[in-house]
Amino acid sequence: MILCKVLGPVVATEKHPAFARLKLLVVQPVDEQGQDLGKSFLAVDRAMQAGEGDTVLVLREGSGIRQLFGVPLTSKLPIRSCIVGIVDSVGLG
């Protein structure tokens, strides 16, 4: 999982059926202090209802995402990134 900041929504009139009824968001990886790390990418928000400006946890691992969506591990799913949590705060020891 990686820490990201939600930059905003993506609206698509046509998309793969696997993305039906899922919210697509542009997210930016960030470090513990909220500084940008790397390039932004798309992530689906299945149940968290994250919005622009939220700090979120994003899962970017194929078998974990297939498990979340109830897809057999032997099947393919075109979703590579999924928001799995909204972060309230980050504390450094």
Rosetta constraint file for C-alpha pairs under 8 A:
AtomPair CA 1 CA 57 HARMONIC 6.23 0.50
AtomPair CA 1 CA 58 HARMONIC 5.37 0.50
AtomPair CA 1 CA 59 HARMONIC 4.56 0.50
AtomPair CA 1 CA 60 HARMONIC 6.35 0.50
AtomPair CA 2 CA 29 HARMONIC 6.97 0.50
AtomPair CA 2 CA 57 HARMONIC 5.65 0.50
AtomPair CA 2 CA 58 HARMONIC 5.32 0.50
AtomPair CA 2 CA 59 HARMONIC 6.68 0.50
AtomPair CA 2 CA 60 HARMONIC 7.76 0.50
AtomPair CA 3 CA 29 HARMONIC 5.87 0.50
AtomPair CA 3 CA 30 HARMONIC 5.79 0.50
AtomPair CA 3 CA 31 HARMONIC 6.83 0.50
AtomPair CA 3 CA 32 HARMONIC 7.76 0.50
AtomPair CA 3 CA 55 HARMONIC 7.04 0.50
AtomPair CA 3 CA 56 HARMONIC 5.90 0.50
AtomPair CA 3 CA 57 HARMONIC 4.93 0.50
AtomPair CA 3 CA 58 HARMONIC 6.43 0.50
AtomPair CA 4 CA 27 HARMONIC 5.89 0.50
AtomPair CA 4 CA 28 HARMONIC 5.15 0.50
AtomPair CA 4 CA 29 HARMONIC 4.15 0.50
AtomPair CA 4 CA 30 HARMONIC 5.16 0.50
AtomPair CA 4 CA 55 HARMONIC 5.63 0.50
AtomPair CA 4 CA 56 HARMONIC 5.29 0.50
AtomPair CA 4 CA 57 HARMONIC 6.26 0.50
AtomPair CA 4 CA 58 HARMONIC 6.84 0.50
AtomPair CA 5 CA 27 HARMONIC 5.49 0.50
AtomPair CA 5 CA 28 HARMONIC 5.15 0.50
AtomPair CA 5 CA 29 HARMONIC 6.41 0.50
AtomPair CA 5 CA 30 HARMONIC 6.62 0.50
AtomPair CA 5 CA 34 HARMONIC 7.84 0.50
AtomPair CA 5 CA 52 HARMONIC 7.90 0.50
AtomPair CA 5 CA 53 HARMONIC 6.09 0.50
AtomPair CA 5 CA 54 HARMONIC 5.73 0.50
AtomPair CA 5 CA 55 HARMONIC 4.48 0.50
AtomPair CA 5 CA 56 HARMONIC 6.14 0.50
AtomPair CA 6 CA 25 HARMONIC 6.79 0.50
AtomPair CA 6 CA 26 HARMONIC 6.07 0.50
AtomPair CA 6 CA 27 HARMONIC 4.44 0.50
AtomPair CA 6 CA 28 HARMONIC 6.40 0.50
AtomPair CA 6 CA 50 HARMONIC 7.59 0.50
AtomPair CA 6 CA 51 HARMONIC 6.47 0.50
AtomPair CA 6 CA 52 HARMONIC 4.99 0.50
AtomPair CA 6 CA 53 HARMONIC 5.21 0.50
AtomPair CA 6 CA 54 HARMONIC 5.44 0.50
AtomPair CA 6 CA 55 HARMONIC 6.39 0.50
AtomPair CA 6 CA 56 HARMONIC 7.20 0.50
AtomPair CA 7 CA 25 HARMONIC 7.31 0.50
AtomPair CA 7 CA 26 HARMONIC 5.40 0.50
AtomPair CA 7 CA 27 HARMONIC 5.42 0.50
AtomPair CA 7 CA 28 HARMONIC 6.73 0.50
AtomPair CA 7 CA 52 HARMONIC 5.32 0.50
AtomPair CA 7 CA 53 HARMONIC 6.19 0.50
AtomPair CA 8 CA 25 HARMONIC 5.67 0.50
AtomPair CA 8 CA 26 HARMONIC 5.48 0.50
AtomPair CA 8 CA 27 HARMONIC 7.42 0.50
AtomPair CA 8 CA 51 HARMONIC 6.94 0.50
AtomPair CA 8 CA 52 HARMONIC 4.82 0.50
AtomPair CA 8 CA 53 HARMONIC 7.73 0.50
AtomPair CA 9 CA 23 HARMONIC 7.54 0.50
AtomPair CA 9 CA 24 HARMONIC 5.94 0.50
AtomPair CA 9 CA 25 HARMONIC 4.39 0.50
AtomPair CA 9 CA 26 HARMONIC 6.12 0.50
AtomPair CA 9 CA 51 HARMONIC 7.86 0.50
AtomPair CA 9 CA 52 HARMONIC 7.43 0.50
AtomPair CA 10 CA 23 HARMONIC 7.83 0.50
AtomPair CA 10 CA 24 HARMONIC 5.36 0.50
AtomPair CA 10 CA 25 HARMONIC 5.54 0.50
AtomPair CA 10 CA 26 HARMONIC 6.77 0.50
AtomPair CA 11 CA 24 HARMONIC 7.34 0.50
AtomPair CA 15 CA 19 HARMONIC 6.55 0.50
AtomPair CA 15 CA 20 HARMONIC 7.43 0.50
AtomPair CA 16 CA 20 HARMONIC 7.20 0.50
AtomPair CA 18 CA 77 HARMONIC 7.38 0.50
AtomPair CA 18 CA 78 HARMONIC 7.05 0.50
AtomPair CA 18 CA 79 HARMONIC 7.60 0.50
AtomPair CA 19 CA 23 HARMONIC 7.96 0.50
AtomPair CA 19 CA 44 HARMONIC 7.93 0.50
AtomPair CA 19 CA 79 HARMONIC 7.82 0.50
AtomPair CA 22 CA 44 HARMONIC 6.30 0.50
AtomPair CA 22 CA 45 HARMONIC 6.29 0.50
AtomPair CA 22 CA 46 HARMONIC 5.73 0.50
AtomPair CA 23 CA 44 HARMONIC 5.65 0.50
AtomPair CA 23 CA 45 HARMONIC 5.20 0.50
AtomPair CA 23 CA 46 HARMONIC 6.78 0.50
AtomPair CA 24 CA 42 HARMONIC 6.62 0.50
AtomPair CA 24 CA 43 HARMONIC 5.87 0.50
AtomPair CA 24 CA 44 HARMONIC 4.67 0.50
AtomPair CA 24 CA 45 HARMONIC 6.29 0.50
AtomPair CA 25 CA 42 HARMONIC 5.60 0.50
AtomPair CA 25 CA 43 HARMONIC 5.44 0.50
AtomPair CA 25 CA 44 HARMONIC 6.20 0.50
AtomPair CA 25 CA 45 HARMONIC 7.16 0.50
AtomPair CA 26 CA 40 HARMONIC 6.63 0.50
AtomPair CA 26 CA 41 HARMONIC 5.62 0.50
AtomPair CA 26 CA 42 HARMONIC 4.64 0.50
AtomPair CA 26 CA 43 HARMONIC 6.42 0.50
AtomPair CA 27 CA 40 HARMONIC 5.46 0.50
AtomPair CA 27 CA 41 HARMONIC 5.59 0.50
AtomPair CA 27 CA 42 HARMONIC 6.10 0.50
AtomPair CA 27 CA 43 HARMONIC 6.75 0.50
AtomPair CA 28 CA 36 HARMONIC 6.71 0.50
AtomPair CA 28 CA 37 HARMONIC 7.39 0.50
AtomPair CA 28 CA 38 HARMONIC 7.61 0.50
AtomPair CA 28 CA 39 HARMONIC 6.56 0.50
AtomPair CA 28 CA 40 HARMONIC 4.28 0.50
AtomPair CA 28 CA 41 HARMONIC 6.66 0.50
AtomPair CA 29 CA 36 HARMONIC 5.98 0.50
AtomPair CA 29 CA 37 HARMONIC 5.19 0.50
AtomPair CA 29 CA 38 HARMONIC 6.33 0.50
AtomPair CA 29 CA 39 HARMONIC 7.10 0.50
AtomPair CA 29 CA 40 HARMONIC 6.50 0.50
AtomPair CA 30 CA 34 HARMONIC 5.13 0.50
AtomPair CA 30 CA 35 HARMONIC 5.13 0.50
AtomPair CA 30 CA 36 HARMONIC 4.46 0.50
AtomPair CA 30 CA 37 HARMONIC 4.98 0.50
AtomPair CA 31 CA 35 HARMONIC 5.42 0.50
AtomPair CA 31 CA 36 HARMONIC 6.62 0.50
AtomPair CA 31 CA 37 HARMONIC 6.45 0.50
AtomPair CA 32 CA 90 HARMONIC 6.51 0.50
AtomPair CA 32 CA 92 HARMONIC 7.81 0.50
AtomPair CA 42 CA 81 HARMONIC 6.95 0.50
AtomPair CA 43 CA 58 HARMONIC 7.51 0.50
AtomPair CA 43 CA 80 HARMONIC 7.47 0.50
AtomPair CA 43 CA 81 HARMONIC 4.65 0.50
AtomPair CA 43 CA 82 HARMONIC 5.06 0.50
AtomPair CA 43 CA 83 HARMONIC 6.37 0.50
AtomPair CA 44 CA 79 HARMONIC 7.64 0.50
AtomPair CA 44 CA 81 HARMONIC 6.36 0.50
AtomPair CA 44 CA 82 HARMONIC 4.80 0.50
AtomPair CA 44 CA 83 HARMONIC 6.14 0.50
AtomPair CA 45 CA 49 HARMONIC 6.49 0.50
AtomPair CA 45 CA 50 HARMONIC 7.00 0.50
AtomPair CA 45 CA 82 HARMONIC 6.03 0.50
AtomPair CA 45 CA 83 HARMONIC 5.20 0.50
AtomPair CA 45 CA 84 HARMONIC 7.63 0.50
AtomPair CA 46 CA 82 HARMONIC 7.30 0.50
AtomPair CA 46 CA 83 HARMONIC 7.22 0.50
AtomPair CA 47 CA 84 HARMONIC 7.91 0.50
AtomPair CA 48 CA 83 HARMONIC 7.04 0.50
AtomPair CA 48 CA 84 HARMONIC 6.73 0.50
AtomPair CA 48 CA 85 HARMONIC 6.31 0.50
AtomPair CA 48 CA 86 HARMONIC 6.97 0.50
AtomPair CA 50 CA 54 HARMONIC 6.29 0.50
AtomPair CA 50 CA 56 HARMONIC 7.56 0.50
AtomPair CA 50 CA 86 HARMONIC 6.79 0.50
AtomPair CA 54 CA 86 HARMONIC 6.96 0.50
AtomPair CA 54 CA 87 HARMONIC 7.60 0.50
AtomPair CA 55 CA 86 HARMONIC 6.06 0.50
AtomPair CA 55 CA 87 HARMONIC 5.39 0.50
AtomPair CA 55 CA 88 HARMONIC 7.64 0.50
AtomPair CA 56 CA 83 HARMONIC 6.61 0.50
AtomPair CA 56 CA 84 HARMONIC 7.50 0.50
AtomPair CA 56 CA 85 HARMONIC 5.57 0.50
AtomPair CA 56 CA 86 HARMONIC 4.37 0.50
AtomPair CA 56 CA 87 HARMONIC 5.27 0.50
AtomPair CA 57 CA 83 HARMONIC 5.83 0.50
AtomPair CA 57 CA 84 HARMONIC 5.72 0.50
AtomPair CA 57 CA 85 HARMONIC 5.02 0.50
AtomPair CA 57 CA 86 HARMONIC 6.27 0.50
AtomPair CA 57 CA 87 HARMONIC 6.86 0.50
AtomPair CA 58 CA 81 HARMONIC 6.45 0.50
AtomPair CA 58 CA 82 HARMONIC 5.50 0.50
AtomPair CA 58 CA 83 HARMONIC 4.42 0.50
AtomPair CA 58 CA 84 HARMONIC 5.80 0.50
AtomPair CA 58 CA 85 HARMONIC 7.30 0.50
AtomPair CA 59 CA 64 HARMONIC 7.55 0.50
AtomPair CA 59 CA 65 HARMONIC 7.16 0.50
AtomPair CA 59 CA 81 HARMONIC 5.67 0.50
AtomPair CA 59 CA 82 HARMONIC 5.33 0.50
AtomPair CA 59 CA 83 HARMONIC 6.30 0.50
AtomPair CA 59 CA 84 HARMONIC 6.54 0.50
AtomPair CA 60 CA 65 HARMONIC 7.55 0.50
AtomPair CA 60 CA 80 HARMONIC 5.81 0.50
AtomPair CA 60 CA 81 HARMONIC 4.64 0.50
AtomPair CA 60 CA 82 HARMONIC 6.77 0.50
AtomPair CA 61 CA 65 HARMONIC 6.26 0.50
AtomPair CA 61 CA 80 HARMONIC 6.78 0.50
AtomPair CA 61 CA 81 HARMONIC 7.30 0.50
AtomPair CA 62 CA 66 HARMONIC 6.21 0.50
AtomPair CA 62 CA 79 HARMONIC 7.94 0.50
AtomPair CA 62 CA 80 HARMONIC 6.20 0.50
AtomPair CA 63 CA 67 HARMONIC 6.22 0.50
AtomPair CA 63 CA 73 HARMONIC 6.04 0.50
AtomPair CA 64 CA 68 HARMONIC 6.32 0.50
AtomPair CA 65 CA 69 HARMONIC 6.28 0.50
AtomPair CA 65 CA 79 HARMONIC 7.47 0.50
AtomPair CA 65 CA 80 HARMONIC 7.26 0.50
AtomPair CA 65 CA 81 HARMONIC 7.52 0.50
AtomPair CA 65 CA 82 HARMONIC 6.97 0.50
AtomPair CA 66 CA 70 HARMONIC 5.99 0.50
AtomPair CA 66 CA 71 HARMONIC 4.89 0.50
AtomPair CA 66 CA 72 HARMONIC 6.68 0.50
AtomPair CA 66 CA 73 HARMONIC 6.29 0.50
AtomPair CA 66 CA 77 HARMONIC 6.80 0.50
AtomPair CA 67 CA 71 HARMONIC 6.00 0.50
AtomPair CA 67 CA 72 HARMONIC 7.21 0.50
AtomPair CA 67 CA 73 HARMONIC 7.20 0.50
AtomPair CA 71 CA 75 HARMONIC 6.56 0.50
AtomPair CA 71 CA 76 HARMONIC 8.00 0.50
AtomPair CA 71 CA 77 HARMONIC 7.65 0.50
